[in-house]
Amino acid sequence: MNNSSFYKSIGYKVLMALSGFFLMFFLVQHLSINMLSVFNEEMFNETSHFMGTNPVVQGLLQPVLLIAVLFHFIMGIFLEYKNNKARTINYAFNKPSANSSWVSRNMIISGLTVLAFLILHFIDFWIPEITHKYIDFLPEDPNRYFHELQAKFIHPERVIAYVIAFIFLSMHLMHGFQSSFQSVGFKNNNNSTLIIKLSYLFSIVIPAGFIFIAIFHYLNH
C-alpha cells in the first residue's frame, strides 16, 4: 500500500468514526426523550412536540441525522469491501477467529440488521409524522405523541422485532464504540482498559433502555 492509499484509508476510518460518534450521541438523546414516556406522559408529550415543531430540529438536525445514517452505513459497506479485497492468501493462516471476536468480524451483519430496523422505525414513526404534518396537513395536537408511541407496541411480534434489533445494535456498538475511539487516536495503552469498559457499558445500557421502553408499553397499553 502506497502512502496515498494509506492516508486515504485512515481518512475513511476517521470519517466513519465521526459519523459513529454523532449517531451514538443521537442514541443517548433519543433514549432520554423516549424514557420520559415511562415516567411522565405530559413531559414526554411536551418534549416530543418541541422536537417535532422546532424549525432548527426539523429543518437542520433531522436532515443531518438522515445523511449521517446513510453515510455511516454506505461507508461501512465500502470499508468492508476494501478490507475483503485487500486480504491476501496469507491472511487465511492468521486464524482471524483466534485473533478477533465474532462481533468485530461480522460488523457488516449487525450493521445491516440495524439498518433493517431503522427502515422499520422510519415506517413506524417518521413516515406517519411526515404524513401528518406535510401531506394530510392535520392540526397539531401536542398530546398525541404518547398514545402514538404506545400504539406501536400493542402487538407482541412488533416488540420481539424491536428486541432482536436492539440486541444486534448492542453487538454493533460493542465493537464500534472502541473502534471509533481508536480511529481518531483516543484509544492507547494508557486508556485502553477504560474505553473497553465504557464500550461494554454503553453497548448494554443504551439498547437495554430501548428494550425496556418497548416491553413497558406492551405491558401497559
BALOBA-1460 file (C-alpha; in Angstrom, 3 decimals):
// residues 221
<rec num="1" residu="m" x="0.000" y="0.000" z="0.000"/>
<rec num="2" residu="n" x="1.467" y="3.391" z="-1.008"/>
<rec num="3" residu="n" x="1.349" y="6.459" z="1.230"/>
<rec num="4" residu="s" x="-1.618" y="7.962" z="-0.629"/>
<rec num="5" residu="s" x="-3.719" y="4.824" z="-0.230"/>
<rec num="6" residu="f" x="-2.661" y="4.523" z="3.410"/>
<rec num="7" residu="y" x="-3.755" y="8.062" z="4.296"/>
<rec num="8" residu="k" x="-6.975" y="7.646" z="2.338"/>
<rec num="9" residu="s" x="-7.729" y="4.507" z="4.326"/>
<rec num="10" residu="i" x="-7.074" y="6.338" z="7.603"/>
<rec num="11" residu="g" x="-9.255" y="9.224" z="6.429"/>
<rec num="12" residu="y" x="-12.142" y="6.899" z="5.609"/>
<rec num="13" residu="k" x="-11.911" y="5.319" z="9.065"/>
<rec num="14" residu="v" x="-11.852" y="8.742" z="10.773"/>
<rec num="15" residu="l" x="-14.960" y="9.829" z="8.847"/>
<rec num="16" residu="m" x="-16.618" y="6.541" z="9.769"/>
<rec num="17" residu="a" x="-15.723" y="7.127" z="13.426"/>
<rec num="18" residu="l" x="-17.028" y="10.711" z="13.426"/>
<rec num="19" residu="s" x="-20.353" y="9.655" z="11.942"/>
<rec num="20" residu="g" x="-20.443" y="6.889" z="14.564"/>
<rec num="21" residu="f" x="-19.903" y="9.399" z="17.378"/>
<rec num="22" residu="f" x="-22.731" y="11.550" z="16.027"/>
<rec num="23" residu="l" x="-25.091" y="8.568" z="15.874"/>
<rec num="24" residu="m" x="-24.113" y="7.457" z="19.384"/>
<rec num="25" residu="f" x="-24.929" y="10.952" z="20.651"/>
<rec num="26" residu="f" x="-28.276" y="10.718" z="18.881"/>
<rec num="27" residu="l" x="-28.973" y="7.368" z="20.578"/>
<rec num="28" residu="v" x="-28.414" y="8.939" z="24.010"/>
<rec num="29" residu="q" x="-30.669" y="11.880" z="23.162"/>
<rec num="30" residu="h" x="-33.346" y="9.645" z="21.626"/>
<rec num="31" residu="l" x="-33.327" y="7.288" z="24.606"/>
<rec num="32" residu="s" x="-33.560" y="10.198" z="27.052"/>
<rec num="33" residu="i" x="-36.676" y="11.551" z="25.359"/>
<rec num="34" residu="n" x="-38.353" y="8.172" z="24.978"/>
<rec num="35" residu="m" x="-37.610" y="7.236" z="28.577"/>
<rec num="36" residu="l" x="-39.807" y="10.173" z="29.603"/>
<rec num="37" residu="s" x="-42.778" y="8.192" z="28.255"/>
<rec num="38" residu="v" x="-42.240" y="5.682" z="31.072"/>
<rec num="39" residu="f" x="-42.158" y="8.212" z="33.902"/>
<rec num="40" residu="n" x="-44.065" y="11.297" z="32.789"/>
<rec num="41" residu="e" x="-46.592" y="11.260" z="29.941"/>
<rec num="42" residu="e" x="-47.075" y="15.037" z="29.983"/>
<rec num="43" residu="m" x="-43.358" y="15.802" z="29.843"/>
<rec num="44" residu="f" x="-42.895" y="13.267" z="27.038"/>
<rec num="45" residu="n" x="-45.639" y="14.956" z="25.020"/>
<rec num="46" residu="e" x="-44.167" y="18.415" z="25.645"/>
<rec num="47" residu="t" x="-40.651" y="17.359" z="24.682"/>
<rec num="48" residu="s" x="-41.803" y="15.438" z="21.609"/>
<rec num="49" residu="h" x="-43.948" y="18.374" z="20.498"/>
<rec num="50" residu="f" x="-40.996" y="20.738" z="20.870"/>
<rec num="51" residu="m" x="-38.722" y="18.433" z="18.870"/>
<rec num="52" residu="g" x="-41.423" y="17.895" z="16.262"/>
<rec num="53" residu="t" x="-42.186" y="21.564" z="15.689"/>
<rec num="54" residu="n" x="-38.830" y="23.268" z="16.292"/>
<rec num="55" residu="p" x="-37.599" y="24.591" z="12.916"/>
<rec num="56" residu="v" x="-33.914" y="24.003" z="13.786"/>
<rec num="57" residu="v" x="-34.566" y="20.371" z="14.699"/>
<rec num="58" residu="q" x="-36.823" y="19.717" z="11.715"/>
<rec num="59" residu="g" x="-35.015" y="21.818" z="9.123"/>
<rec num="60" residu="l" x="-31.387" y="21.213" z="10.101"/>
<rec num="61" residu="l" x="-30.794" y="18.418" z="12.614"/>
<rec num="62" residu="q" x="-33.222" y="15.910" z="11.114"/>
<rec num="63" residu="p" x="-31.725" y="16.100" z="7.586"/>
<rec num="64" residu="v" x="-28.218" y="15.924" z="9.104"/>
<rec num="65" residu="l" x="-29.262" y="12.790" z="11.001"/>
<rec num="66" residu="l" x="-30.592" y="11.128" z="7.848"/>
<rec num="67" residu="i" x="-27.397" y="11.983" z="5.970"/>
<rec num="68" residu="a" x="-25.277" y="10.652" z="8.866"/>
<rec num="69" residu="v" x="-27.191" y="7.353" z="8.924"/>
<rec num="70" residu="l" x="-26.831" y="6.869" z="5.168"/>
<rec num="71" residu="f" x="-23.176" y="7.925" z="5.206"/>
<rec num="72" residu="h" x="-22.311" y="5.608" z="8.104"/>
<rec num="73" residu="f" x="-23.808" y="2.527" z="6.504"/>
<rec num="74" residu="i" x="-22.558" y="3.255" z="2.977"/>
<rec num="75" residu="m" x="-19.059" y="3.907" z="4.356"/>
<rec num="76" residu="g" x="-19.281" y="0.729" z="6.431"/>
<rec num="77" residu="i" x="-20.110" y="-1.368" z="3.368"/>
<rec num="78" residu="f" x="-17.362" y="0.381" z="1.395"/>
<rec num="79" residu="l" x="-14.721" y="-0.260" z="4.072"/>
<rec num="80" residu="e" x="-15.825" y="-3.874" z="4.418"/>
<rec num="81" residu="y" x="-15.416" y="-4.299" z="0.653"/>
<rec num="82" residu="k" x="-11.966" y="-2.690" z="0.694"/>
<rec num="83" residu="n" x="-10.856" y="-4.837" z="3.632"/>
<rec num="84" residu="n" x="-12.011" y="-8.036" z="1.964"/>
<rec num="85" residu="k" x="-10.326" y="-7.035" z="-1.288"/>
<rec num="86" residu="a" x="-7.054" y="-6.223" z="0.487"/>
<rec num="87" residu="r" x="-6.765" y="-9.593" z="2.221"/>
<rec num="88" residu="t" x="-4.134" y="-11.926" z="0.847"/>
<rec num="89" residu="i" x="-3.891" y="-15.716" z="0.878"/>
<rec num="90" residu="n" x="-1.622" y="-15.493" z="3.908"/>
<rec num="91" residu="y" x="-4.448" y="-13.931" z="5.877"/>
<rec num="92" residu="a" x="-6.195" y="-17.284" z="5.924"/>
<rec num="93" residu="f" x="-3.358" y="-18.671" z="8.012"/>
<rec num="94" residu="n" x="-3.628" y="-15.947" z="10.627"/>
<rec num="95" residu="k" x="-6.731" y="-17.590" z="12.085"/>
<rec num="96" residu="p" x="-8.845" y="-14.430" z="12.479"/>
<rec num="97" residu="s" x="-11.246" y="-16.337" z="14.730"/>
<rec num="98" residu="a" x="-8.440" y="-16.669" z="17.255"/>
<rec num="99" residu="n" x="-7.305" y="-13.046" z="16.980"/>
<rec num="100" residu="s" x="-10.611" y="-11.188" z="16.900"/>
<rec num="101" residu="s" x="-14.131" y="-11.516" z="18.234"/>
<rec num="102" residu="w" x="-17.133" y="-12.703" z="16.237"/>
<rec num="103" residu="v" x="-18.667" y="-9.246" z="16.677"/>
<rec num="104" residu="s" x="-15.686" y="-7.431" z="15.155"/>
<rec num="105" residu="r" x="-15.552" y="-9.853" z="12.198"/>
<rec num="106" residu="n" x="-19.271" y="-9.507" z="11.489"/>
<rec num="107" residu="m" x="-19.918" y="-5.787" z="11.892"/>
<rec num="108" residu="i" x="-21.492" y="-5.781" z="8.429"/>
<rec num="109" residu="i" x="-24.094" y="-8.352" z="9.566"/>
<rec num="110" residu="s" x="-25.044" y="-6.491" z="12.739"/>
<rec num="111" residu="g" x="-24.937" y="-3.207" z="10.809"/>
<rec num="112" residu="l" x="-27.311" y="-4.414" z="8.104"/>
<rec num="113" residu="t" x="-29.653" y="-5.785" z="10.780"/>
<rec num="114" residu="v" x="-29.681" y="-2.391" z="12.487"/>
<rec num="115" residu="l" x="-30.280" y="-0.726" z="9.109"/>
<rec num="116" residu="a" x="-33.289" y="-3.001" z="8.518"/>
<rec num="117" residu="f" x="-34.587" y="-1.992" z="11.934"/>
<rec num="118" residu="l" x="-34.094" y="1.705" z="11.137"/>
<rec num="119" residu="i" x="-36.192" y="1.270" z="7.999"/>
<rec num="120" residu="l" x="-38.923" y="-0.309" z="10.152"/>
<rec num="121" residu="h" x="-38.521" y="2.542" z="12.653"/>
<rec num="122" residu="f" x="-38.923" y="5.138" z="9.906"/>
<rec num="123" residu="i" x="-42.035" y="3.346" z="8.642"/>
<rec num="124" residu="d" x="-43.431" y="3.265" z="12.181"/>
<rec num="125" residu="f" x="-42.694" y="6.827" z="13.252"/>
<rec num="126" residu="w" x="-41.047" y="9.119" z="10.700"/>
<rec num="127" residu="i" x="-43.320" y="8.497" z="7.693"/>
<rec num="128" residu="p" x="-46.556" y="8.862" z="9.738"/>
<rec num="129" residu="e" x="-45.142" y="12.083" z="11.205"/>
<rec num="130" residu="i" x="-44.319" y="13.486" z="7.768"/>
<rec num="131" residu="t" x="-47.753" y="12.419" z="6.508"/>
<rec num="132" residu="h" x="-49.468" y="14.044" z="9.495"/>
<rec num="133" residu="k" x="-47.705" y="17.371" z="9.004"/>
<rec num="134" residu="y" x="-46.989" y="17.831" z="5.328"/>
<rec num="135" residu="i" x="-49.401" y="15.605" z="3.388"/>
<rec num="136" residu="d" x="-52.641" y="15.479" z="5.375"/>
<rec num="137" residu="f" x="-51.957" y="18.894" z="6.970"/>
<rec num="138" residu="l" x="-53.670" y="17.808" z="10.164"/>
<rec num="139" residu="p" x="-53.837" y="20.292" z="13.044"/>
<rec num="140" residu="e" x="-51.148" y="19.952" z="15.662"/>
<rec num="141" residu="d" x="-52.127" y="18.051" z="18.793"/>
<rec num="142" residu="p" x="-49.439" y="18.401" z="21.492"/>
<rec num="143" residu="n" x="-50.922" y="15.476" z="23.428"/>
<rec num="144" residu="r" x="-50.863" y="12.867" z="20.649"/>
<rec num="145" residu="y" x="-47.280" y="11.626" z="20.966"/>
<rec num="146" residu="f" x="-47.604" y="9.340" z="23.985"/>
<rec num="147" residu="h" x="-50.582" y="7.429" z="22.602"/>
<rec num="148" residu="e" x="-48.959" y="7.144" z="19.170"/>
<rec num="149" residu="l" x="-45.834" y="5.676" z="20.764"/>
<rec num="150" residu="q" x="-47.778" y="3.257" z="22.918"/>
<rec num="151" residu="a" x="-49.877" y="2.097" z="19.952"/>
<rec num="152" residu="k" x="-46.734" y="0.840" z="18.202"/>
<rec num="153" residu="f" x="-46.140" y="-1.762" z="20.923"/>
<rec num="154" residu="i" x="-49.567" y="-3.378" z="21.114"/>
<rec num="155" residu="h" x="-48.589" y="-6.403" z="19.037"/>
<rec num="156" residu="p" x="-46.037" y="-8.840" z="20.521"/>
<rec num="157" residu="e" x="-44.382" y="-9.579" z="17.160"/>
<rec num="158" residu="r" x="-43.503" y="-5.904" z="16.809"/>
<rec num="159" residu="v" x="-41.997" y="-5.867" z="20.313"/>
<rec num="160" residu="i" x="-39.992" y="-9.019" z="19.540"/>
<rec num="161" residu="a" x="-38.664" y="-7.411" z="16.346"/>
<rec num="162" residu="y" x="-37.532" y="-4.375" z="18.333"/>
<rec num="163" residu="v" x="-35.868" y="-6.539" z="20.997"/>
<rec num="164" residu="i" x="-33.943" y="-8.545" z="18.387"/>
<rec num="165" residu="a" x="-32.875" y="-5.362" z="16.592"/>
<rec num="166" residu="f" x="-31.542" y="-3.810" z="19.787"/>
<rec num="167" residu="i" x="-29.601" y="-6.962" z="20.632"/>
<rec num="168" residu="f" x="-27.855" y="-6.608" z="17.269"/>
<rec num="169" residu="l" x="-27.373" y="-2.903" z="17.958"/>
<rec num="170" residu="s" x="-25.695" y="-3.862" z="21.226"/>
<rec num="171" residu="m" x="-23.276" y="-6.151" z="19.392"/>
<rec num="172" residu="h" x="-22.594" y="-3.468" z="16.792"/>
<rec num="173" residu="l" x="-21.879" y="-0.860" z="19.463"/>
<rec num="174" residu="m" x="-19.658" y="-3.213" z="21.445"/>
<rec num="175" residu="h" x="-17.027" y="-3.110" z="18.722"/>
<rec num="176" residu="g" x="-17.972" y="0.172" z="17.043"/>
<rec num="177" residu="f" x="-17.539" y="2.210" z="20.233"/>
<rec num="178" residu="q" x="-13.952" y="1.030" z="20.722"/>
<rec num="179" residu="s" x="-13.144" y="1.214" z="17.025"/>
<rec num="180" residu="s" x="-14.320" y="4.829" z="16.789"/>
<rec num="181" residu="f" x="-12.039" y="5.949" z="19.609"/>
<rec num="182" residu="q" x="-9.145" y="4.028" z="18.092"/>
<rec num="183" residu="s" x="-9.696" y="5.530" z="14.626"/>
<rec num="184" residu="v" x="-9.468" y="9.102" z="15.932"/>
<rec num="185" residu="g" x="-6.427" y="8.287" z="18.065"/>
<rec num="186" residu="f" x="-8.060" y="8.415" z="21.501"/>
<rec num="187" residu="k" x="-7.511" y="4.771" z="22.360"/>
<rec num="188" residu="n" x="-3.987" y="3.949" z="23.522"/>
<rec num="189" residu="n" x="-2.152" y="1.838" z="26.083"/>
<rec num="190" residu="n" x="-2.970" y="4.302" z="28.860"/>
<rec num="191" residu="n" x="-6.738" y="4.366" z="28.456"/>
<rec num="192" residu="s" x="-7.470" y="1.141" z="26.554"/>
<rec num="193" residu="t" x="-8.992" y="-0.610" z="29.581"/>
<rec num="194" residu="l" x="-11.223" y="2.384" z="30.353"/>
<rec num="195" residu="i" x="-12.518" y="2.625" z="26.774"/>
<rec num="196" residu="i" x="-13.214" y="-1.116" z="26.677"/>
<rec num="197" residu="k" x="-15.216" y="-0.840" z="29.912"/>
<rec num="198" residu="l" x="-17.102" y="2.205" z="28.600"/>
<rec num="199" residu="s" x="-17.880" y="0.370" z="25.359"/>
<rec num="200" residu="y" x="-19.433" y="-2.524" z="27.278"/>
<rec num="201" residu="l" x="-21.374" y="-0.103" z="29.478"/>
<rec num="202" residu="f" x="-22.674" y="1.935" z="26.535"/>
<rec num="203" residu="s" x="-23.478" y="-1.075" z="24.355"/>
<rec num="204" residu="i" x="-25.504" y="-2.681" z="27.147"/>
<rec num="205" residu="v" x="-27.237" y="0.283" z="28.809"/>
<rec num="206" residu="i" x="-28.461" y="2.073" z="25.667"/>
<rec num="207" residu="p" x="-30.049" y="-0.933" z="23.889"/>
<rec num="208" residu="a" x="-31.385" y="-2.260" z="27.230"/>
<rec num="209" residu="g" x="-33.082" y="1.091" z="27.772"/>
<rec num="210" residu="f" x="-34.885" y="0.910" z="24.428"/>
<rec num="211" residu="i" x="-35.868" y="-2.719" z="25.066"/>
<rec num="212" residu="f" x="-37.259" y="-1.728" z="28.457"/>
<rec num="213" residu="i" x="-39.384" y="1.025" z="26.869"/>
<rec num="214" residu="a" x="-40.839" y="-1.348" z="24.257"/>
<rec num="215" residu="i" x="-41.701" y="-4.024" z="26.830"/>
<rec num="216" residu="f" x="-43.072" y="-1.453" z="29.283"/>
<rec num="217" residu="h" x="-45.551" y="-0.065" z="26.749"/>
<rec num="218" residu="y" x="-46.531" y="-3.532" z="25.596"/>
<rec num="219" residu="l" x="-47.395" y="-4.497" z="29.170"/>
<rec num="220" residu="n" x="-49.136" y="-1.206" z="29.988"/>
<rec num="221" residu="h" x="-51.068" y="-0.261" z="26.853"/>
